[in-house]
């Protein structure tokens, strides 16, 4: 299974009164890591959108293990967990860059829709993307 690691710093505005990253920011980090993964693996999100397909989130979950704090460096590993042609699932693992300690792990599930909001199969709507995702899952 292919994973790509995305590194980032924890910014002050992402923290809350408890001096840790607010839980909603992890979902944003998942998006950053997913977009980075797609670009690095050869099927960038901007090209998918340019072909008239968007991929909204159907489900998101996060399991929080330990707090991230302002100024820390984190790494977010992302990869494809499932793919049906009409839906794609990603997994994420947020770790402390200095210690490797797991801070959060999560998943998101997405579908593919066209510009009118109707579901599409990537196999038909964008065969090159479909082939690349299937190739990654086979390796």
trRosetta pair geometry for C-beta under 8 A, 3 or more apart (Angstrom, degrees):
i j d omega theta_ij theta_ji phi_ij phi_ji
1 79 5.5 80 155 162 104 148
1 80 7.4 -146 -159 64 95 71
1 137 7.8 1 -116 -132 73 50
1 139 8.0 135 -94 88 18 77
2 41 6.4 111 129 -109 146 124
2 79 5.7 169 93 -133 55 107
2 80 7.2 31 61 23 92 94
2 136 5.0 -75 22 -165 136 99
2 139 6.3 44 -45 78 104 122
3 37 7.7 -59 -161 -121 46 119
3 77 4.7 15 172 -176 131 102
3 78 6.4 151 -154 72 79 31
3 79 3.9 -65 -94 -55 73 120
4 33 7.7 166 90 -175 91 81
4 36 6.3 -155 118 121 128 93
4 37 4.4 166 46 -112 124 73
4 40 4.7 132 -127 72 154 147
4 41 6.6 -124 -36 -44 134 97
4 77 7.3 158 77 -149 31 58
4 78 5.9 -25 60 60 80 86
4 79 7.2 142 11 -77 65 71
5 75 5.0 -4 -172 -177 113 112
5 76 7.0 147 -156 72 59 39
5 77 5.1 -30 -95 -92 77 70
5 78 7.9 152 -96 14 30 70
6 32 6.2 173 146 124 153 91
6 33 4.2 -158 30 -113 140 75
6 36 4.3 114 -93 66 125 160
6 37 7.3 -82 -39 -45 116 77
6 75 7.0 147 73 -161 41 59
6 76 4.7 -24 63 62 96 95
6 77 7.9 174 18 -82 71 23
6 78 6.6 16 -1 1 113 115
7 73 6.5 4 -171 -179 102 102
7 74 7.3 170 -147 90 57 43
7 75 5.1 -27 -95 -102 75 76
7 76 7.8 178 -80 18 27 71
7 97 6.4 59 -135 -93 107 134
8 29 7.0 -150 50 -132 145 101
8 32 6.8 29 -46 122 151 152
8 73 7.5 172 92 -152 30 63
8 74 6.1 -17 65 62 76 85
8 76 7.2 2 16 -1 107 111
9 71 7.1 -27 -172 -146 103 25
9 72 7.4 158 -155 86 61 37
9 73 5.7 -41 -100 -100 64 66
9 74 7.8 133 -120 18 17 74
10 14 6.0 -120 -169 69 75 133
10 15 7.3 71 159 -56 109 98
10 21 5.9 -100 -147 -71 121 117
10 68 5.2 -175 -93 152 145 110
10 69 6.4 121 99 96 155 27
10 70 5.6 -139 113 -116 105 27
10 71 6.4 -31 68 30 95 25
10 72 4.8 27 14 54 126 80
10 73 7.6 -135 -3 -77 81 20
10 74 6.2 73 -51 -10 95 111
11 14 4.9 96 66 -2 79 106
11 15 8.0 -146 101 -13 49 85
11 70 7.1 -17 148 -130 17 80
12 15 6.0 -58 -164 21 41 111
12 70 4.9 40 -96 -130 60 129
14 21 5.1 -10 136 -131 104 87
14 22 6.4 -139 174 25 58 87
14 25 4.5 82 -157 -118 104 163
14 70 7.7 157 60 -91 87 75
15 18 8.0 -134 178 68 87 61
15 19 6.1 0 178 -153 130 29
15 20 6.1 162 -141 89 90 11
15 21 5.8 -64 -94 -85 61 40
15 22 6.8 140 -156 -24 17 78
15 69 6.9 41 -104 -149 129 53
15 70 5.1 -55 -33 -52 143 100
16 19 7.6 -72 74 -12 55 19
16 20 6.6 -20 41 63 88 60
16 21 7.6 62 -3 165 86 13
16 22 4.4 100 -45 -76 113 92
18 67 7.9 -119 121 -125 111 144
19 69 6.3 9 150 -131 82 104
19 70 7.4 -82 -166 3 71 105
20 67 3.7 -68 -134 -160 137 123
20 68 6.5 110 -167 63 83 46
20 69 5.7 -61 -112 -87 62 72
21 25 5.2 -105 179 63 103 134
21 26 7.0 105 127 -53 127 82
21 67 6.9 162 27 -167 79 73
21 68 4.3 7 -2 72 128 100
21 69 7.2 -128 -26 -78 80 25
22 25 5.3 99 69 -9 78 104
23 26 6.2 -40 -170 11 49 112
23 62 7.0 165 -172 85 92 140
23 64 6.5 -70 -118 -64 101 141
24 27 6.0 -48 -170 27 51 111
24 28 7.1 49 139 -14 71 102
25 28 5.2 -50 -155 36 49 115
25 29 6.2 53 147 -23 73 100
26 29 5.3 -50 -148 35 37 115
26 30 6.5 46 149 -25 65 97
26 62 4.9 100 107 -136 137 157
26 64 7.4 -146 -35 -88 163 92
26 94 6.6 -99 -138 -23 101 155
26 104 5.1 -90 -136 141 141 166
26 106 6.6 129 144 -20 117 148
27 30 5.5 -43 -152 27 35 116
27 31 6.9 38 148 -18 61 99
27 60 5.4 56 -129 162 114 148
27 62 6.5 -109 -64 -37 77 132
27 106 7.6 -119 -93 152 61 167
27 108 7.9 109 -146 -80 82 119
28 31 5.6 -52 -157 32 37 113
28 32 6.6 38 147 -19 67 102
29 32 5.5 -49 -149 35 37 113
29 33 6.3 34 153 -16 67 106
29 74 7.6 -13 -153 96 147 138
29 76 5.6 -177 158 -77 105 154
29 92 7.7 133 110 179 91 148
29 94 6.5 46 120 -94 145 128
30 33 5.8 -59 -148 41 30 109
30 34 6.1 33 153 -23 66 108
30 60 7.1 156 71 -146 157 114
30 62 7.6 -132 -42 -83 134 109
30 76 7.2 -151 -95 -173 43 140
30 78 7.3 130 -154 -102 63 118
30 90 7.4 140 -180 103 103 125
30 92 4.8 -107 -118 -39 92 165
30 106 5.8 -73 -85 84 137 130
30 108 5.8 134 147 -28 138 126
31 34 5.6 -53 -141 36 30 112
31 35 6.3 29 160 -16 65 105
32 35 6.1 -57 -149 37 27 108
32 36 6.3 26 152 -17 62 110
32 76 7.3 91 84 56 98 153
33 36 5.5 -56 -147 40 32 114
33 37 6.1 38 152 -25 66 105
33 76 3.9 -104 -80 114 140 125
33 77 7.6 48 -167 93 138 8
33 78 4.0 153 144 -39 109 133
33 92 5.9 111 80 -123 149 114
34 37 5.5 -50 -146 33 31 115
34 38 6.4 30 156 -18 64 104
34 78 5.5 -152 -80 -167 51 152
34 90 5.4 36 -109 171 111 177
34 92 7.7 -66 -55 -74 87 116
34 108 7.0 -48 -70 49 149 138
35 38 5.9 -52 -147 35 30 111
35 39 6.5 30 154 -18 63 107
35 44 7.9 41 -171 -153 71 72
35 45 5.3 -59 -128 3 82 138
36 39 5.9 -58 -150 37 30 111
36 40 6.2 23 157 -14 66 112
36 78 7.1 119 69 36 95 138
37 40 5.9 -63 -145 42 26 107
37 41 5.9 10 163 -7 66 117
37 78 4.2 -107 -51 95 140 120
37 79 6.8 -161 -145 -84 144 36
37 90 7.4 144 64 -138 157 130
38 41 6.1 -65 -138 46 24 102
38 43 5.4 -77 -167 87 84 75
38 44 5.6 117 125 -118 96 32
38 45 5.1 79 93 -41 153 82
38 48 7.8 -55 177 -12 141 130
39 44 4.4 43 -102 -103 67 94
39 45 7.4 -52 -55 7 82 79
41 132 7.2 131 139 160 94 114
41 136 5.9 21 -170 -93 132 142
42 132 5.6 -139 99 -152 107 139
43 47 7.3 -122 -167 68 49 119
43 48 6.8 54 166 -55 88 109
43 129 5.0 104 -144 -133 127 83
43 132 4.8 162 -55 95 121 145
43 133 6.6 -31 5 -56 167 82
44 47 4.9 85 73 9 90 102
44 48 7.2 -154 102 -8 48 87
45 48 5.4 -53 -151 34 39 115
45 49 6.4 37 154 -16 70 103
45 55 7.4 -107 -134 33 98 120
46 49 5.7 -53 -149 39 34 110
46 50 6.3 39 150 -24 65 105
47 50 5.3 -47 -143 34 37 116
47 51 6.6 36 155 -19 63 102
48 51 6.0 -60 -157 34 31 108
48 53 5.2 -74 172 79 84 102
48 54 7.6 121 124 -101 102 31
48 55 6.7 -3 133 -18 147 114
48 126 6.9 99 -130 149 75 179
48 129 6.2 79 -100 -103 97 154
49 52 7.8 84 -179 -47 36 10
49 53 6.9 -113 -95 71 31 52
49 54 5.9 41 -108 -89 84 75
51 125 7.4 122 136 151 117 91
51 126 5.3 80 129 -94 157 123
51 129 7.8 -150 39 -22 159 132
52 114 5.7 8 144 -151 100 81
52 115 5.1 -64 -162 -33 90 106
52 125 7.7 -121 83 -175 100 114
53 112 5.4 -6 -172 -169 117 101
53 113 7.1 148 -153 74 66 33
53 114 6.2 -44 -98 -99 64 52
53 120 6.2 -103 -115 61 109 139
53 122 7.3 87 -163 -102 165 81
53 125 5.8 113 -75 135 131 136
53 126 6.0 -93 -1 -20 150 133
54 112 7.6 157 80 -150 35 54
54 113 5.8 -24 63 64 83 85
54 115 7.9 98 -6 -89 104 49
55 88 7.0 -17 -157 40 134 117
55 110 4.4 42 167 162 97 133
55 111 6.9 -174 -148 82 63 33
55 112 5.5 -24 -98 -96 82 64
55 113 7.7 160 -90 19 33 72
56 110 6.4 167 84 -147 31 85
56 111 6.5 -9 58 51 80 82
56 113 6.7 0 7 15 104 122
57 60 5.6 3 179 -46 134 107
57 108 5.6 -62 -132 -168 104 115
57 109 7.3 96 -162 71 62 49
57 110 5.7 -51 -99 -93 42 82
58 87 7.3 -37 11 -133 147 113
58 109 4.7 -56 64 101 104 94
58 110 6.1 163 2 -109 89 24
58 111 5.6 74 -47 -16 125 95
59 107 7.6 0 112 111 100 95
59 108 6.7 167 89 -154 60 47
59 109 4.2 23 46 37 101 110
60 106 7.0 18 -177 172 76 125
60 107 7.4 -177 -145 92 42 53
60 108 4.8 -4 -104 -107 78 87
60 109 7.8 -145 -64 23 46 66
61 106 5.5 -174 96 -150 57 86
61 107 5.4 9 52 51 97 86
61 108 7.8 -178 22 -77 60 48
62 104 5.6 -4 -172 -176 104 116
62 105 7.4 162 -152 86 59 32
62 106 3.9 -28 -100 -88 64 128
63 104 6.7 159 80 -158 51 63
63 105 5.3 -10 55 61 101 80
63 106 6.5 176 14 -78 66 66
64 67 8.0 30 179 -79 114 51
64 103 7.6 -28 -154 157 64 64
64 104 5.2 -21 -111 -106 54 95
65 101 8.0 -159 111 156 125 88
65 102 5.1 22 62 115 164 91
65 103 5.7 -170 60 -168 98 18
65 104 6.0 -160 14 -76 86 38
65 105 7.2 47 -25 -2 119 86
66 96 8.0 -41 88 -35 127 117
66 101 6.2 -25 47 142 150 122
66 102 7.3 115 17 95 105 55
66 103 5.0 -86 66 -123 82 64
67 103 7.3 -54 98 -151 9 104
68 72 5.7 -136 -165 65 81 137
68 74 5.8 -17 -129 -64 137 136
68 94 7.1 -63 -55 148 136 131
68 96 7.5 -179 -110 -86 85 84
68 103 5.2 56 -57 -173 95 154
68 104 7.6 -59 -24 -11 115 114
69 72 5.4 90 63 -15 68 119
72 96 6.3 -61 -179 -134 128 90
72 97 7.5 159 167 25 81 93
72 98 7.5 -102 -152 5 89 114
73 96 7.6 88 79 -169 62 58
73 97 3.8 -43 107 30 102 139
73 98 6.7 107 54 -32 101 85
74 94 5.5 0 178 -170 129 93
74 95 6.7 152 -159 76 76 37
74 96 6.3 -54 -107 -106 71 37
74 97 6.0 -151 -107 -28 14 91
74 103 6.6 -65 -127 28 123 148
75 94 7.4 159 81 -151 43 47
75 95 5.3 -17 60 62 92 90
75 97 5.1 110 -26 -88 96 83
76 92 5.8 -13 -174 -164 98 104
76 93 7.1 161 -154 77 50 43
76 94 5.1 -15 -101 -98 82 72
76 95 7.9 171 -84 20 36 66
77 92 6.8 153 80 -155 56 48
77 93 4.6 -2 51 52 105 97
77 95 7.4 28 -7 2 101 109
78 90 5.9 0 -169 -178 96 118
78 91 7.2 167 -147 83 50 49
78 92 5.2 -9 -98 -101 77 78
79 90 6.8 159 83 -152 30 74
79 91 5.8 -14 62 55 81 90
80 83 6.0 2 177 -43 127 113
80 88 6.5 -60 -137 -170 104 102
80 89 7.1 100 -167 79 62 56
80 90 6.1 -53 -105 -101 43 66
80 91 8.0 56 147 14 6 80
80 133 6.6 146 -110 -157 165 90
80 136 6.0 93 24 111 137 126
80 137 6.1 -79 99 -78 132 90
81 89 4.3 -64 69 110 102 103
81 90 6.1 139 3 -136 96 11
81 91 4.5 95 -59 -27 122 101
81 107 6.4 -31 12 -132 161 109
82 87 7.4 -1 113 112 104 97
82 88 7.0 171 91 -155 63 39
82 89 3.8 31 44 34 95 120
82 109 7.8 -8 62 -115 118 94
83 87 7.3 -173 -142 94 39 57
83 88 5.0 7 -107 -113 80 78
83 89 7.3 -135 -59 25 51 72
83 133 5.3 171 -139 151 160 123
83 134 7.1 -144 103 -80 144 60
83 137 5.9 -122 29 -57 129 147
84 87 4.9 27 35 47 112 85
84 88 7.7 -143 24 -68 67 48
85 121 4.8 7 147 -155 107 92
85 122 5.5 -144 -163 41 59 85
85 123 4.8 -17 -147 -19 121 107
85 130 6.3 28 -127 -132 80 116
86 111 6.1 -7 153 -150 76 87
86 112 6.0 -127 -155 37 46 98
86 119 5.9 34 -161 176 116 114
86 120 7.2 -178 -123 95 81 32
86 121 5.2 -50 -72 -98 86 67
86 122 7.4 -169 -79 -3 35 78
87 109 6.3 3 -177 -177 115 94
87 110 6.6 160 -155 85 65 46
87 111 5.1 -37 -97 -99 78 66
87 112 7.5 -144 -78 -2 33 80
88 109 7.6 169 88 -153 38 53
88 110 5.3 -15 61 62 84 98
88 112 7.6 62 -4 -43 102 98
88 133 6.8 -89 -110 -149 129 147
89 107 6.3 0 -176 -174 102 106
89 108 7.1 176 -150 89 59 45
89 109 4.8 -19 -101 -103 87 75
89 110 7.5 173 -83 20 38 70
90 107 6.7 164 86 -153 52 58
90 108 5.2 1 54 54 99 89
90 110 7.6 27 -3 -1 102 110
91 105 7.3 -1 -179 -177 92 96
91 106 7.3 169 -156 93 54 41
91 107 5.3 -24 -104 -99 64 81
92 104 7.7 -2 114 113 105 90
92 105 6.4 170 92 -155 63 53
92 106 4.8 -7 57 60 108 82
92 107 7.1 -170 16 -75 82 33
92 108 7.7 39 -13 -5 117 94
93 102 6.4 -59 -170 -129 100 99
93 104 7.7 169 -155 91 39 52
93 105 4.8 -8 -106 -108 68 93
94 102 7.4 97 77 -162 56 58
94 103 4.7 -64 108 67 100 101
94 104 4.2 16 42 54 122 89
94 105 7.0 -154 19 -74 72 44
94 106 8.0 24 -10 7 103 100
95 100 5.5 -10 173 -159 131 40
95 101 6.3 156 -158 76 79 35
95 102 5.5 -45 -99 -96 84 45
95 103 6.2 160 -113 4 25 88
96 99 4.6 15 93 45 125 92
96 100 6.6 -41 69 15 78 13
96 101 4.6 18 23 48 117 89
96 103 6.0 108 -43 -44 79 115
97 100 8.0 20 -161 -66 15 47
102 105 6.6 -15 -171 -41 118 103
111 119 6.0 -56 166 -120 127 99
112 119 6.8 85 79 -157 62 64
112 120 5.2 -78 117 67 102 83
112 121 7.4 110 71 -113 129 13
112 122 5.6 129 -16 -55 174 89
112 125 7.0 -177 141 56 132 145
113 117 5.4 -5 170 -153 136 33
113 118 6.1 149 -155 71 87 27
113 119 5.6 -54 -98 -92 76 39
113 120 6.3 128 -131 6 24 89
114 117 7.3 -53 69 12 63 17
114 118 5.4 -8 38 58 103 84
114 120 5.1 88 -42 -37 92 130
114 125 6.9 -145 -79 -129 101 143
120 124 6.9 -124 -178 72 90 101
120 125 4.2 42 159 -38 133 149
121 124 4.8 66 77 18 101 100
121 125 6.3 151 76 -1 48 96
121 130 7.8 34 153 -93 77 138
122 125 5.8 -69 -121 56 33 95
122 126 5.2 -46 -157 58 77 89
122 127 7.6 144 148 -85 69 27
122 129 5.3 -94 -169 91 122 108
122 130 4.1 160 120 -73 100 95
122 133 7.2 45 104 21 157 140
123 127 6.3 35 -169 -105 41 70
123 130 4.5 131 -87 -143 50 166
124 127 7.4 15 -113 -62 10 84
126 129 4.2 21 123 22 117 116
126 130 6.3 146 93 -19 68 88
127 130 5.3 -56 -143 40 36 116
127 131 6.1 38 158 -22 69 105
128 131 5.8 -53 -147 35 29 111
128 132 6.5 28 154 -19 63 106
129 132 5.7 -56 -149 36 32 110
129 133 6.4 29 156 -17 67 105
130 133 6.1 -57 -148 37 29 107
130 134 6.3 24 156 -15 64 110
131 134 5.8 -58 -145 41 30 110
131 135 6.1 36 154 -25 64 108
132 135 5.5 -52 -147 33 30 116
132 136 6.6 32 154 -20 63 103
133 136 5.8 -53 -152 33 32 111
133 137 6.6 28 152 -17 64 107
134 137 5.7 -57 -149 38 33 111
134 138 6.4 32 154 -21 66 107
135 138 5.9 -59 -150 34 29 110
135 139 6.8 32 155 -26 64 103
136 139 6.1 -51 -151 24 32 112
